[in-house]
């Protein structure tokens, strides 16, 4: 794995812990999401020509996304969750190739 991607993956894993801990309390950790989106933009730039994405990175992105969706189903007001669900979907599509929605 590319050293930069590995370093970013470690940062994303740390952010994921903070994000998921907050999500389990039904709270959106806005500062952590801002940092996550910045890291994902960097991942996209570094991997846009790659045919494969690291399994560890894919797993952490899926974990964050699935926790967003799961925890949003337990709250009355989903409005704080919806923008992040959409943004995570978009970021994942962008990183993994973008044409997945037409399959």
Phi, psi and omega in degrees: 000142176304137182299320179295316179297319179299315180296318179293322178299320177297317177298315180297321178297320177295315177298321180300319178300314179296317182295312184292322176302315178292318180300322180294342174262009179066033180239137175269121179272085186304312180301322179292322178294321178300315179295320179299312181297323177296317179296321180291326174299319179293320177301315180302313181300318183284337187244003188299336178265353183284147176270343181229149177243143181303134181300321180298317178294315179300318181297317182290323177295318178296320180298314179297312182298314182294326176292322175302310182295314181298309183292331178294335180284352181257004181245153178287315182257103181275357186303326176290336184275323189304314180299324181285325175298312179296317180295317179296319177302313180297317180295318180296316178300317181298313181292322184268003172127343172080335184266009183298331184291341181267001183284000000 
